[in-house]
Amino acid sequence: MEYNKTYMNNIQSPYGIPEEDAEKASYAYLISTVIMVAAVVIPLLNMFVTFMFYVANRKRSYFVRFHCLQSVLSQVLIFGINTVAVWWSLLILFQKVELSNFYFGYLFTTFIFNLVEFVVSLCAAIQTRKGKDFRYFAFGALTEVICKP
């Protein structure tokens, strides 16, 4: 069968979401996950790329806008946590600040937060690609308040 863009855009998931919208919503989570792995020491890069993807898709359907914004909001938390870890590490390297158990505890906590974000983002990408709605525990309600249909 020959590729027909009109035909492909009209395909819907079993949940009633157009295939193209499910794909875009899924990309919102995949982008943050890939950038997180590639640039974990540059927290601003992950935040910037995720935000730019939201800006590029802010006029699309509610489903796409919601998931792009939810991805951005989750990155705000991770951005804050990673930024403190990076700056603290730089201070230890260049300013001769002492290593402490509190520092190692913070690094461990940062690792756990990043691991949870990674796993949840992958789950969200899979679910939205299927056309299912996926709500983060804390950010789902906040996203609903900000992003109106």
N, CA, C and O atoms as CSV, one atom per row, in Angstrom:
chain,resi,resn,atom,element,x,y,z
A,1,MET,N,N,0.830,-1.164,0.000
A,1,MET,CA,C,0.000,0.000,0.000
A,1,MET,C,C,0.883,1.239,0.000
A,1,MET,O,O,1.831,1.320,0.782
A,2,GLU,N,N,0.596,2.174,-0.838
A,2,GLU,CA,C,1.375,3.386,-0.953
A,2,GLU,C,C,1.122,4.286,0.258
A,2,GLU,O,O,0.012,4.348,0.787
A,3,TYR,N,N,2.164,4.970,0.677
A,3,TYR,CA,C,2.046,5.871,1.821
A,3,TYR,C,C,1.093,7.009,1.478
A,3,TYR,O,O,1.226,7.653,0.437
A,4,ASN,N,N,0.156,7.241,2.343
A,4,ASN,CA,C,-0.813,8.303,2.145
A,4,ASN,C,C,-0.882,9.079,3.455
A,4,ASN,O,O,-1.393,8.577,4.457
A,5,LYS,N,N,-0.355,10.330,3.442
A,5,LYS,CA,C,-0.274,11.111,4.669
A,5,LYS,C,C,-1.645,11.347,5.298
A,5,LYS,O,O,-1.783,11.295,6.520
A,6,THR,N,N,-2.637,11.599,4.490
A,6,THR,CA,C,-3.985,11.830,5.015
A,6,THR,C,C,-4.488,10.586,5.735
A,6,THR,O,O,-5.074,10.681,6.813
A,7,TYR,N,N,-4.259,9.429,5.141
A,7,TYR,CA,C,-4.673,8.175,5.755
A,7,TYR,C,C,-3.950,7.970,7.076
A,7,TYR,O,O,-4.568,7.600,8.074
A,8,MET,N,N,-2.628,8.213,7.087
A,8,MET,CA,C,-1.828,7.974,8.286
A,8,MET,C,C,-2.228,8.931,9.414
A,8,MET,O,O,-2.211,8.537,10.580
A,9,ASN,N,N,-2.583,10.167,9.095
A,9,ASN,CA,C,-2.960,11.133,10.131
A,9,ASN,C,C,-4.319,10.832,10.734
A,9,ASN,O,O,-4.614,11.290,11.837
A,10,ASN,N,N,-5.149,10.077,10.040
A,10,ASN,CA,C,-6.488,9.795,10.536
A,10,ASN,C,C,-6.564,8.512,11.354
A,10,ASN,O,O,-7.602,8.214,11.946
A,11,ILE,N,N,-5.482,7.758,11.392
A,11,ILE,CA,C,-5.476,6.535,12.188
A,11,ILE,C,C,-5.551,6.913,13.656
A,11,ILE,O,O,-4.868,7.836,14.101
A,12,GLN,N,N,-6.378,6.204,14.409
A,12,GLN,CA,C,-6.507,6.486,15.836
A,12,GLN,C,C,-6.135,5.248,16.645
A,12,GLN,O,O,-6.268,4.109,16.198
A,13,SER,N,N,-5.668,5.527,17.848
A,13,SER,CA,C,-5.373,4.439,18.763
A,13,SER,C,C,-6.697,3.859,19.247
A,13,SER,O,O,-7.748,4.464,19.035
A,14,PRO,N,N,-6.664,2.706,19.888
A,14,PRO,CA,C,-7.907,2.140,20.432
A,14,PRO,C,C,-8.560,3.059,21.463
A,14,PRO,O,O,-9.723,2.866,21.816
A,15,TYR,N,N,-7.818,4.058,21.948
A,15,TYR,CA,C,-8.346,4.958,22.971
A,15,TYR,C,C,-8.886,6.257,22.375
A,15,TYR,O,O,-9.243,7.174,23.115
A,16,GLY,N,N,-8.949,6.344,21.048
A,16,GLY,CA,C,-9.543,7.497,20.393
A,16,GLY,C,C,-8.595,8.655,20.151
A,16,GLY,O,O,-9.029,9.713,19.695
A,17,ILE,N,N,-7.326,8.489,20.439
A,17,ILE,CA,C,-6.338,9.544,20.218
A,17,ILE,C,C,-5.732,9.340,18.829
A,17,ILE,O,O,-5.305,8.231,18.507
A,18,PRO,N,N,-5.685,10.385,17.999
A,18,PRO,CA,C,-5.041,10.231,16.686
A,18,PRO,C,C,-3.593,9.765,16.836
A,18,PRO,O,O,-2.897,10.162,17.770
A,19,GLU,N,N,-3.159,8.937,15.927
A,19,GLU,CA,C,-1.824,8.346,15.983
A,19,GLU,C,C,-0.733,9.415,16.057
A,19,GLU,O,O,0.228,9.264,16.812
A,20,GLU,N,N,-0.868,10.467,15.300
A,20,GLU,CA,C,0.132,11.528,15.296
A,20,GLU,C,C,0.218,12.215,16.661
A,20,GLU,O,O,1.310,12.554,17.115
A,21,ASP,N,N,-0.919,12.418,17.312
A,21,ASP,CA,C,-0.923,13.033,18.643
A,21,ASP,C,C,-0.286,12.112,19.678
A,21,ASP,O,O,0.459,12.568,20.546
A,22,ALA,N,N,-0.575,10.832,19.587
A,22,ALA,CA,C,0.032,9.870,20.511
A,22,ALA,C,C,1.554,9.861,20.338
A,22,ALA,O,O,2.300,9.767,21.312
A,23,GLU,N,N,1.992,9.959,19.100
A,23,GLU,CA,C,3.425,9.971,18.819
A,23,GLU,C,C,4.090,11.227,19.385
A,23,GLU,O,O,5.146,11.136,20.011
A,24,LYS,N,N,3.489,12.385,19.174
A,24,LYS,CA,C,4.047,13.640,19.687
A,24,LYS,C,C,4.083,13.643,21.219
A,24,LYS,O,O,5.075,14.071,21.810
A,25,ALA,N,N,3.029,13.178,21.855
A,25,ALA,CA,C,2.986,13.129,23.316
A,25,ALA,C,C,4.075,12.193,23.850
A,25,ALA,O,O,4.703,12.474,24.870
A,26,SER,N,N,4.281,11.104,23.160
A,26,SER,CA,C,5.319,10.161,23.561
A,26,SER,C,C,6.707,10.777,23.428
A,26,SER,O,O,7.576,10.546,24.268
A,27,TYR,N,N,6.914,11.557,22.378
A,27,TYR,CA,C,8.214,12.207,22.164
A,27,TYR,C,C,8.540,13.184,23.287
A,27,TYR,O,O,9.713,13.380,23.604
A,28,ALA,N,N,7.533,13.799,23.893
A,28,ALA,CA,C,7.774,14.742,24.986
A,28,ALA,C,C,8.549,14.070,26.114
A,28,ALA,O,O,9.427,14.685,26.719
A,29,TYR,N,N,8.229,12.820,26.395
A,29,TYR,CA,C,8.922,12.090,27.466
A,29,TYR,C,C,10.232,11.495,26.976
A,29,TYR,O,O,11.216,11.472,27.715
A,30,LEU,N,N,10.255,11.015,25.744
A,30,LEU,CA,C,11.481,10.409,25.217
A,30,LEU,C,C,12.602,11.427,25.085
A,30,LEU,O,O,13.762,11.120,25.362
A,31,ILE,N,N,12.259,12.636,24.663
A,31,ILE,CA,C,13.281,13.668,24.517
A,31,ILE,C,C,13.952,13.942,25.857
A,31,ILE,O,O,15.179,13.992,25.936
A,32,SER,N,N,13.159,14.119,26.907
A,32,SER,CA,C,13.759,14.403,28.210
A,32,SER,C,C,14.593,13.230,28.704
A,32,SER,O,O,15.619,13.430,29.353
A,33,THR,N,N,14.165,12.018,28.406
A,33,THR,CA,C,14.904,10.837,28.840
A,33,THR,C,C,16.241,10.715,28.111
A,33,THR,O,O,17.266,10.438,28.734
A,34,VAL,N,N,16.231,10.919,26.810
A,34,VAL,CA,C,17.465,10.803,26.032
A,34,VAL,C,C,18.450,11.901,26.419
A,34,VAL,O,O,19.639,11.636,26.595
A,35,ILE,N,N,17.966,13.115,26.551
A,35,ILE,CA,C,18.847,14.214,26.922
A,35,ILE,C,C,19.379,14.024,28.338
A,35,ILE,O,O,20.524,14.379,28.619
A,36,MET,N,N,18.558,13.465,29.241
A,36,MET,CA,C,19.001,13.222,30.612
A,36,MET,C,C,20.197,12.272,30.627
A,36,MET,O,O,21.154,12.481,31.372
A,37,VAL,N,N,20.139,11.250,29.818
A,37,VAL,CA,C,21.230,10.285,29.754
A,37,VAL,C,C,22.466,10.917,29.113
A,37,VAL,O,O,23.587,10.701,29.571
A,38,ALA,N,N,22.256,11.694,28.056
A,38,ALA,CA,C,23.374,12.275,27.323
A,38,ALA,C,C,24.054,13.414,28.073
A,38,ALA,O,O,25.267,13.588,27.959
A,39,ALA,N,N,23.297,14.184,28.831
A,39,ALA,CA,C,23.867,15.391,29.438
A,39,ALA,C,C,23.466,15.533,30.902
A,39,ALA,O,O,22.949,16.574,31.307
A,40,VAL,N,N,23.698,14.511,31.682
A,40,VAL,CA,C,23.286,14.547,33.085
A,40,VAL,C,C,24.031,15.622,33.865
A,40,VAL,O,O,23.511,16.108,34.868
A,41,VAL,N,N,25.219,16.006,33.444
A,41,VAL,CA,C,25.976,17.024,34.162
A,41,VAL,C,C,25.630,18.442,33.706
A,41,VAL,O,O,26.131,19.410,34.276
A,42,ILE,N,N,24.789,18.572,32.697
A,42,ILE,CA,C,24.364,19.892,32.231
A,42,ILE,C,C,22.846,19.962,32.379
A,42,ILE,O,O,22.127,19.782,31.396
A,43,PRO,N,N,22.349,20.219,33.582
A,43,PRO,CA,C,20.903,20.189,33.819
A,43,PRO,C,C,20.120,21.189,32.970
A,43,PRO,O,O,18.975,20.926,32.603
A,44,LEU,N,N,20.724,22.328,32.658
A,44,LEU,CA,C,20.022,23.350,31.886
A,44,LEU,C,C,19.690,22.861,30.478
A,44,LEU,O,O,18.659,23.238,29.922
A,45,LEU,N,N,20.537,22.041,29.906
A,45,LEU,CA,C,20.303,21.530,28.552
A,45,LEU,C,C,19.023,20.701,28.499
A,45,LEU,O,O,18.224,20.862,27.577
A,46,ASN,N,N,18.822,19.834,29.454
A,46,ASN,CA,C,17.618,19.000,29.492
A,46,ASN,C,C,16.368,19.861,29.636
A,46,ASN,O,O,15.374,19.641,28.944
A,47,MET,N,N,16.422,20.836,30.531
A,47,MET,CA,C,15.289,21.733,30.740
A,47,MET,C,C,14.985,22.521,29.470
A,47,MET,O,O,13.823,22.663,29.089
A,48,PHE,N,N,16.017,23.030,28.821
A,48,PHE,CA,C,15.854,23.837,27.614
A,48,PHE,C,C,15.237,23.030,26.474
A,48,PHE,O,O,14.298,23.494,25.827
A,49,VAL,N,N,15.751,21.837,26.225
A,49,VAL,CA,C,15.241,21.008,25.125
A,49,VAL,C,C,13.789,20.606,25.375
A,49,VAL,O,O,12.971,20.652,24.456
A,50,THR,N,N,13.464,20.219,26.583
A,50,THR,CA,C,12.096,19.836,26.910
A,50,THR,C,C,11.146,21.026,26.763
A,50,THR,O,O,10.041,20.876,26.243
A,51,PHE,N,N,11.572,22.207,27.219
A,51,PHE,CA,C,10.749,23.401,27.091
A,51,PHE,C,C,10.547,23.787,25.629
A,51,PHE,O,O,9.444,24.166,25.237
A,52,MET,N,N,11.591,23.694,24.825
A,52,MET,CA,C,11.466,24.042,23.399
A,52,MET,C,C,10.519,23.079,22.680
A,52,MET,O,O,9.800,23.493,21.770
A,53,PHE,N,N,10.509,21.810,23.070
A,53,PHE,CA,C,9.574,20.862,22.478
A,53,PHE,C,C,8.142,21.238,22.851
A,53,PHE,O,O,7.231,21.129,22.030
A,54,TYR,N,N,7.948,21.685,24.102
A,54,TYR,CA,C,6.627,22.147,24.516
A,54,TYR,C,C,6.203,23.365,23.692
A,54,TYR,O,O,5.075,23.423,23.203
A,55,VAL,N,N,7.102,24.330,23.540
A,55,VAL,CA,C,6.792,25.541,22.774
A,55,VAL,C,C,6.429,25.181,21.332
A,55,VAL,O,O,5.502,25.756,20.761
A,56,ALA,N,N,7.145,24.250,20.758
A,56,ALA,CA,C,6.875,23.848,19.369
A,56,ALA,C,C,5.522,23.153,19.224
A,56,ALA,O,O,4.949,23.155,18.134
A,57,ASN,N,N,5.005,22.566,20.289
A,57,ASN,CA,C,3.758,21.794,20.220
A,57,ASN,C,C,2.622,22.397,21.043
A,57,ASN,O,O,1.621,21.721,21.281
A,58,ARG,N,N,2.748,23.633,21.477
A,58,ARG,CA,C,1.733,24.219,22.356
A,58,ARG,C,C,0.411,24.502,21.662
A,58,ARG,O,O,-0.587,24.746,22.341
A,59,LYS,N,N,0.365,24.480,20.354
A,59,LYS,CA,C,-0.888,24.734,19.630
A,59,LYS,C,C,-1.526,23.440,19.114
A,59,LYS,O,O,-2.496,23.486,18.356
A,60,ARG,N,N,-1.005,22.332,19.506
A,60,ARG,CA,C,-1.564,21.050,19.082
A,60,ARG,C,C,-2.746,20.674,19.980
A,60,ARG,O,O,-3.239,21.501,20.747
A,61,SER,N,N,-3.182,19.457,19.880
A,61,SER,CA,C,-4.343,19.009,20.657
A,61,SER,C,C,-4.047,19.048,22.156
A,61,SER,O,O,-2.891,19.112,22.573
A,62,TYR,N,N,-5.110,19.010,22.952
A,62,TYR,CA,C,-4.979,19.030,24.408
A,62,TYR,C,C,-4.105,17.880,24.891
A,62,TYR,O,O,-3.283,18.059,25.789
A,63,PHE,N,N,-4.277,16.708,24.303
A,63,PHE,CA,C,-3.504,15.526,24.690
A,63,PHE,C,C,-2.006,15.799,24.561
A,63,PHE,O,O,-1.242,15.493,25.476
A,64,VAL,N,N,-1.584,16.364,23.443
A,64,VAL,CA,C,-0.164,16.649,23.207
A,64,VAL,C,C,0.311,17.763,24.138
A,64,VAL,O,O,1.362,17.641,24.767
A,65,ARG,N,N,-0.453,18.841,24.227
A,65,ARG,CA,C,-0.076,19.965,25.100
A,65,ARG,C,C,0.067,19.513,26.545
A,65,ARG,O,O,1.028,19.871,27.226
A,66,PHE,N,N,-0.895,18.724,27.004
A,66,PHE,CA,C,-0.872,18.259,28.389
A,66,PHE,C,C,0.408,17.480,28.675
A,66,PHE,O,O,1.084,17.743,29.670
A,67,HIS,N,N,0.742,16.534,27.822
A,67,HIS,CA,C,1.901,15.682,28.093
A,67,HIS,C,C,3.221,16.425,27.891
A,67,HIS,O,O,4.199,16.139,28.583
A,68,CYS,N,N,3.263,17.363,26.966
A,68,CYS,CA,C,4.470,18.187,26.826
A,68,CYS,C,C,4.676,19.039,28.078
A,68,CYS,O,O,5.793,19.142,28.586
A,69,LEU,N,N,3.607,19.645,28.569
A,69,LEU,CA,C,3.709,20.485,29.764
A,69,LEU,C,C,4.028,19.649,31.001
A,69,LEU,O,O,4.811,20.080,31.847
A,70,GLN,N,N,3.447,18.486,31.117
A,70,GLN,CA,C,3.742,17.609,32.255
A,70,GLN,C,C,5.215,17.214,32.257
A,70,GLN,O,O,5.843,17.144,33.313
A,71,SER,N,N,5.757,16.958,31.080
A,71,SER,CA,C,7.172,16.633,30.964
A,71,SER,C,C,8.044,17.814,31.398
A,71,SER,O,O,9.048,17.630,32.086
A,72,VAL,N,N,7.658,19.022,30.994
A,72,VAL,CA,C,8.411,20.220,31.388
A,72,VAL,C,C,8.368,20.399,32.902
A,72,VAL,O,O,9.396,20.663,33.526
A,73,LEU,N,N,7.198,20.259,33.490
A,73,LEU,CA,C,7.068,20.449,34.935
A,73,LEU,C,C,7.892,19.424,35.716
A,73,LEU,O,O,8.482,19.757,36.744
A,74,SER,N,N,7.932,18.205,35.243
A,74,SER,CA,C,8.744,17.199,35.938
A,74,SER,C,C,10.230,17.527,35.802
A,74,SER,O,O,11.019,17.235,36.700
A,75,GLN,N,N,10.609,18.137,34.669
A,75,GLN,CA,C,12.005,18.507,34.474
A,75,GLN,C,C,12.422,19.675,35.362
A,75,GLN,O,O,13.603,19.809,35.683
A,76,VAL,N,N,11.473,20.523,35.767
A,76,VAL,CA,C,11.796,21.629,36.664
A,76,VAL,C,C,12.331,21.088,37.985
A,76,VAL,O,O,13.326,21.592,38.507
A,77,LEU,N,N,11.675,20.065,38.527
A,77,LEU,CA,C,12.143,19.447,39.774
A,77,LEU,C,C,13.521,18.814,39.584
A,77,LEU,O,O,14.427,19.047,40.385
A,78,ILE,N,N,13.678,18.031,38.548
A,78,ILE,CA,C,14.958,17.363,38.284
A,78,ILE,C,C,16.057,18.390,38.028
A,78,ILE,O,O,17.196,18.205,38.457
A,79,PHE,N,N,15.714,19.478,37.327
A,79,PHE,CA,C,16.668,20.557,37.064
A,79,PHE,C,C,17.205,21.131,38.372
A,79,PHE,O,O,18.412,21.316,38.526
A,80,GLY,N,N,16.313,21.410,39.303
A,80,GLY,CA,C,16.740,21.961,40.582
A,80,GLY,C,C,17.645,21.011,41.350
A,80,GLY,O,O,18.680,21.419,41.877
A,81,ILE,N,N,17.261,19.770,41.410
A,81,ILE,CA,C,18.042,18.768,42.145
A,81,ILE,C,C,19.419,18.582,41.503
A,81,ILE,O,O,20.431,18.560,42.204
A,82,ASN,N,N,19.461,18.449,40.176
A,82,ASN,CA,C,20.728,18.221,39.482
A,82,ASN,C,C,21.638,19.447,39.533
A,82,ASN,O,O,22.858,19.313,39.619
A,83,THR,N,N,21.048,20.639,39.479
A,83,THR,CA,C,21.850,21.858,39.522
A,83,THR,C,C,22.597,21.970,40.846
A,83,THR,O,O,23.778,22.316,40.868
A,84,VAL,N,N,21.918,21.680,41.940
A,84,VAL,CA,C,22.581,21.721,43.249
A,84,VAL,C,C,23.714,20.691,43.291
A,84,VAL,O,O,24.802,20.985,43.786
A,85,ALA,N,N,23.464,19.500,42.780
A,85,ALA,CA,C,24.497,18.459,42.793
A,85,ALA,C,C,25.715,18.862,41.961
A,85,ALA,O,O,26.852,18.649,42.382
A,86,VAL,N,N,25.483,19.439,40.791
A,86,VAL,CA,C,26.597,19.844,39.921
A,86,VAL,C,C,27.402,20.966,40.570
A,86,VAL,O,O,28.630,20.898,40.607
A,87,TRP,N,N,26.724,22.002,41.084
A,87,TRP,CA,C,27.441,23.116,41.694
A,87,TRP,C,C,28.187,22.681,42.956
A,87,TRP,O,O,29.308,23.127,43.201
A,88,TRP,N,N,27.580,21.834,43.734
A,88,TRP,CA,C,28.248,21.347,44.939
A,88,TRP,C,C,29.497,20.554,44.565
A,88,TRP,O,O,30.543,20.690,45.200
A,89,SER,N,N,29.378,19.731,43.536
A,89,SER,CA,C,30.538,18.954,43.071
A,89,SER,C,C,31.643,19.866,42.547
A,89,SER,O,O,32.822,19.623,42.803
A,90,LEU,N,N,31.263,20.921,41.810
A,90,LEU,CA,C,32.263,21.865,41.303
A,90,LEU,C,C,32.963,22.599,42.454
A,90,LEU,O,O,34.169,22.841,42.394
A,91,LEU,N,N,32.214,22.947,43.489
A,91,LEU,CA,C,32.823,23.587,44.658
A,91,LEU,C,C,33.828,22.654,45.329
A,91,LEU,O,O,34.892,23.095,45.765
A,92,ILE,N,N,33.499,21.389,45.410
A,92,ILE,CA,C,34.415,20.419,46.018
A,92,ILE,C,C,35.682,20.287,45.176
A,92,ILE,O,O,36.787,20.205,45.713
A,93,LEU,N,N,35.515,20.269,43.856
A,93,LEU,CA,C,36.672,20.120,42.966
A,93,LEU,C,C,37.566,21.358,42.940
A,93,LEU,O,O,38.790,21.230,42.970
A,94,PHE,N,N,36.984,22.542,42.886
A,94,PHE,CA,C,37.776,23.742,42.637
A,94,PHE,C,C,37.963,24.669,43.839
A,94,PHE,O,O,38.881,25.489,43.836
A,95,GLN,N,N,37.133,24.563,44.846
A,95,GLN,CA,C,37.239,25.450,45.998
A,95,GLN,C,C,37.716,24.718,47.248
A,95,GLN,O,O,37.753,25.301,48.332
A,96,LYS,N,N,38.069,23.491,47.109
A,96,LYS,CA,C,38.581,22.697,48.233
A,96,LYS,C,C,37.592,22.608,49.392
A,96,LYS,O,O,37.980,22.634,50.561
A,97,VAL,N,N,36.304,22.503,49.047
A,97,VAL,CA,C,35.278,22.278,50.055
A,97,VAL,C,C,35.385,20.812,50.487
A,97,VAL,O,O,35.634,19.932,49.662
A,98,GLU,N,N,35.197,20.561,51.766
A,98,GLU,CA,C,35.347,19.204,52.287
A,98,GLU,C,C,34.228,18.276,51.834
A,98,GLU,O,O,33.072,18.679,51.706
A,99,LEU,N,N,34.604,17.027,51.597
A,99,LEU,CA,C,33.603,15.995,51.338
A,99,LEU,C,C,32.920,15.663,52.659
A,99,LEU,O,O,33.557,15.645,53.712
A,100,SER,N,N,31.635,15.403,52.595
A,100,SER,CA,C,30.921,15.065,53.820
A,100,SER,C,C,29.919,13.946,53.533
A,100,SER,O,O,29.602,13.649,52.382
A,101,ASN,N,N,29.444,13.349,54.592
A,101,ASN,CA,C,28.414,12.330,54.424
A,101,ASN,C,C,27.143,12.935,53.846
A,101,ASN,O,O,26.417,12.277,53.100
A,102,PHE,N,N,26.878,14.198,54.195
A,102,PHE,CA,C,25.704,14.889,53.662
A,102,PHE,C,C,25.806,15.024,52.143
A,102,PHE,O,O,24.808,14.865,51.440
A,103,TYR,N,N,27.002,15.317,51.633
A,103,TYR,CA,C,27.221,15.421,50.185
A,103,TYR,C,C,26.942,14.076,49.504
A,103,TYR,O,O,26.237,14.025,48.496
A,104,PHE,N,N,27.486,13.001,50.048
A,104,PHE,CA,C,27.270,11.683,49.448
A,104,PHE,C,C,25.807,11.260,49.554
A,104,PHE,O,O,25.278,10.606,48.655
A,105,GLY,N,N,25.160,11.634,50.648
A,105,GLY,CA,C,23.727,11.369,50.775
A,105,GLY,C,C,22.929,12.120,49.724
A,105,GLY,O,O,21.984,11.584,49.146
A,106,TYR,N,N,23.319,13.374,49.480
A,106,TYR,CA,C,22.631,14.166,48.458
A,106,TYR,C,C,22.855,13.571,47.069
A,106,TYR,O,O,21.923,13.507,46.267
A,107,LEU,N,N,24.078,13.138,46.778
A,107,LEU,CA,C,24.349,12.502,45.485
A,107,LEU,C,C,23.524,11.229,45.312
A,107,LEU,O,O,23.009,10.959,44.227
A,108,PHE,N,N,23.401,10.455,46.378
A,108,PHE,CA,C,22.604,9.233,46.316
A,108,PHE,C,C,21.132,9.578,46.073
A,108,PHE,O,O,20.465,8.939,45.259
A,109,THR,N,N,20.636,10.585,46.779
A,109,THR,CA,C,19.248,11.025,46.587
A,109,THR,C,C,19.036,11.534,45.169
A,109,THR,O,O,18.013,11.245,44.549
A,110,THR,N,N,19.995,12.288,44.656
A,110,THR,CA,C,19.929,12.785,43.275
A,110,THR,C,C,19.878,11.615,42.298
A,110,THR,O,O,19.100,11.634,41.344
A,111,PHE,N,N,20.694,10.612,42.530
A,111,PHE,CA,C,20.687,9.429,41.663
A,111,PHE,C,C,19.324,8.742,41.692
A,111,PHE,O,O,18.807,8.345,40.648
A,112,ILE,N,N,18.745,8.602,42.873
A,112,ILE,CA,C,17.426,7.960,43.001
A,112,ILE,C,C,16.361,8.767,42.266
A,112,ILE,O,O,15.555,8.197,41.530
A,113,PHE,N,N,16.347,10.096,42.455
A,113,PHE,CA,C,15.378,10.938,41.757
A,113,PHE,C,C,15.522,10.815,40.242
A,113,PHE,O,O,14.521,10.717,39.531
A,114,ASN,N,N,16.761,10.820,39.744
A,114,ASN,CA,C,16.987,10.701,38.307
A,114,ASN,C,C,16.575,9.332,37.783
A,114,ASN,O,O,16.026,9.221,36.686
A,115,LEU,N,N,16.838,8.300,38.561
A,115,LEU,CA,C,16.440,6.955,38.156
A,115,LEU,C,C,14.921,6.831,38.101
A,115,LEU,O,O,14.379,6.274,37.146
A,116,VAL,N,N,14.236,7.343,39.110
A,116,VAL,CA,C,12.774,7.307,39.122
A,116,VAL,C,C,12.216,8.107,37.946
A,116,VAL,O,O,11.293,7.649,37.273
A,117,GLU,N,N,12.760,9.288,37.691
A,117,GLU,CA,C,12.320,10.115,36.562
A,117,GLU,C,C,12.527,9.388,35.234
A,117,GLU,O,O,11.676,9.444,34.346
A,118,PHE,N,N,13.659,8.711,35.110
A,118,PHE,CA,C,13.964,7.955,33.900
A,118,PHE,C,C,12.927,6.856,33.667
A,118,PHE,O,O,12.386,6.725,32.569
A,119,VAL,N,N,12.658,6.074,34.700
A,119,VAL,CA,C,11.708,4.963,34.587
A,119,VAL,C,C,10.291,5.471,34.332
A,119,VAL,O,O,9.584,4.939,33.477
A,120,VAL,N,N,9.876,6.498,35.072
A,120,VAL,CA,C,8.527,7.034,34.902
A,120,VAL,C,C,8.371,7.664,33.516
A,120,VAL,O,O,7.318,7.533,32.892
A,121,SER,N,N,9.408,8.345,33.033
A,121,SER,CA,C,9.344,8.930,31.686
A,121,SER,C,C,9.212,7.852,30.618
A,121,SER,O,O,8.462,8.018,29.656
A,122,LEU,N,N,9.927,6.762,30.778
A,122,LEU,CA,C,9.792,5.660,29.815
A,122,LEU,C,C,8.392,5.062,29.857
A,122,LEU,O,O,7.808,4.777,28.811
A,123,CYS,N,N,7.851,4.871,31.052
A,123,CYS,CA,C,6.478,4.363,31.176
A,123,CYS,C,C,5.480,5.333,30.549
A,123,CYS,O,O,4.552,4.920,29.852
A,124,ALA,N,N,5.680,6.620,30.804
A,124,ALA,CA,C,4.782,7.635,30.230
A,124,ALA,C,C,4.878,7.643,28.709
A,124,ALA,O,O,3.860,7.768,28.027
A,125,ALA,N,N,6.082,7.512,28.173
A,125,ALA,CA,C,6.258,7.492,26.717
A,125,ALA,C,C,5.537,6.288,26.102
A,125,ALA,O,O,4.890,6.410,25.062
A,126,ILE,N,N,5.650,5.149,26.738
A,126,ILE,CA,C,4.997,3.938,26.228
A,126,ILE,C,C,3.480,4.077,26.284
A,126,ILE,O,O,2.785,3.750,25.322
A,127,GLN,N,N,2.971,4.560,27.410
A,127,GLN,CA,C,1.521,4.680,27.565
A,127,GLN,C,C,0.932,5.722,26.621
A,127,GLN,O,O,-0.113,5.485,26.015
A,128,THR,N,N,1.587,6.869,26.490
A,128,THR,CA,C,1.052,7.900,25.595
A,128,THR,C,C,1.171,7.484,24.141
A,128,THR,O,O,0.347,7.881,23.317
A,129,ARG,N,N,2.173,6.699,23.815
A,129,ARG,CA,C,2.307,6.215,22.434
A,129,ARG,C,C,1.139,5.294,22.078
A,129,ARG,O,O,0.721,5.221,20.923
A,130,LYS,N,N,0.626,4.602,23.078
A,130,LYS,CA,C,-0.544,3.747,22.871
A,130,LYS,C,C,-1.834,4.562,22.848
A,130,LYS,O,O,-2.901,4.033,22.532
A,131,GLY,N,N,-1.737,5.849,23.183
A,131,GLY,CA,C,-2.914,6.703,23.216
A,131,GLY,C,C,-3.566,6.778,24.581
A,131,GLY,O,O,-4.625,7.390,24.727
A,132,LYS,N,N,-2.955,6.167,25.582
A,132,LYS,CA,C,-3.496,6.214,26.943
A,132,LYS,C,C,-3.026,7.482,27.646
A,132,LYS,O,O,-1.931,7.982,27.390
A,133,ASP,N,N,-3.861,7.983,28.523
A,133,ASP,CA,C,-3.499,9.147,29.308
A,133,ASP,C,C,-2.635,8.690,30.474
A,133,ASP,O,O,-2.953,7.694,31.125
A,134,PHE,N,N,-1.557,9.397,30.744
A,134,PHE,CA,C,-0.645,9.043,31.830
A,134,PHE,C,C,-0.450,10.281,32.690
A,134,PHE,O,O,-0.054,11.335,32.191
A,135,ARG,N,N,-0.730,10.154,33.979
A,135,ARG,CA,C,-0.598,11.288,34.905
A,135,ARG,C,C,0.489,10.976,35.919
A,135,ARG,O,O,0.483,9.923,36.556
A,136,TYR,N,N,1.425,11.913,36.059
A,136,TYR,CA,C,2.422,11.802,37.113
A,136,TYR,C,C,1.727,12.004,38.453
A,136,TYR,O,O,0.692,12.665,38.534
A,137,PHE,N,N,2.301,11.436,39.493
A,137,PHE,CA,C,1.700,11.521,40.827
A,137,PHE,C,C,1.497,12.974,41.254
A,137,PHE,O,O,0.380,13.361,41.597
A,138,ALA,N,N,2.530,13.762,41.240
A,138,ALA,CA,C,2.424,15.135,41.728
A,138,ALA,C,C,2.130,16.138,40.620
A,138,ALA,O,O,1.456,17.142,40.853
A,139,PHE,N,N,2.624,15.878,39.438
A,139,PHE,CA,C,2.539,16.874,38.377
A,139,PHE,C,C,1.267,16.786,37.542
A,139,PHE,O,O,0.953,17.727,36.813
A,140,GLY,N,N,0.536,15.698,37.626
A,140,GLY,CA,C,-0.684,15.549,36.851
A,140,GLY,C,C,-1.725,16.597,37.206
A,140,GLY,O,O,-2.301,17.234,36.323
A,141,ALA,N,N,-1.967,16.776,38.504
A,141,ALA,CA,C,-2.960,17.761,38.951
A,141,ALA,C,C,-2.513,19.179,38.637
A,141,ALA,O,O,-3.326,20.007,38.226
A,142,LEU,N,N,-1.240,19.468,38.824
A,142,LEU,CA,C,-0.717,20.799,38.527
A,142,LEU,C,C,-0.820,21.083,37.024
A,142,LEU,O,O,-1.162,22.197,36.626
A,143,THR,N,N,-0.533,20.108,36.216
A,143,THR,CA,C,-0.625,20.280,34.769
A,143,THR,C,C,-2.072,20.542,34.352
A,143,THR,O,O,-2.320,21.364,33.470
A,144,GLU,N,N,-3.024,19.856,34.974
A,144,GLU,CA,C,-4.438,20.095,34.662
A,144,GLU,C,C,-4.865,21.523,34.965
A,144,GLU,O,O,-5.668,22.108,34.239
A,145,VAL,N,N,-4.322,22.079,36.044
A,145,VAL,CA,C,-4.648,23.460,36.406
A,145,VAL,C,C,-4.086,24.441,35.375
A,145,VAL,O,O,-4.756,25.404,35.003
A,146,ILE,N,N,-2.877,24.198,34.922
A,146,ILE,CA,C,-2.212,25.113,33.987
A,146,ILE,C,C,-2.720,24.941,32.565
A,146,ILE,O,O,-2.941,25.924,31.858
A,147,CYS,N,N,-2.904,23.709,32.147
A,147,CYS,CA,C,-3.237,23.392,30.751
A,147,CYS,C,C,-4.736,23.108,30.616
A,147,CYS,O,O,-5.203,22.021,30.956
A,148,LYS,N,N,-5.460,24.070,30.130
A,148,LYS,CA,C,-6.917,23.897,29.945
A,148,LYS,C,C,-7.211,23.360,28.549
A,148,LYS,O,O,-6.499,23.682,27.597
A,149,PRO,N,N,-8.261,22.538,28.422
A,149,PRO,CA,C,-8.617,22.000,27.092
A,149,PRO,C,C,-9.050,23.081,26.120
A,149,PRO,O,O,-9.377,22.782,24.971
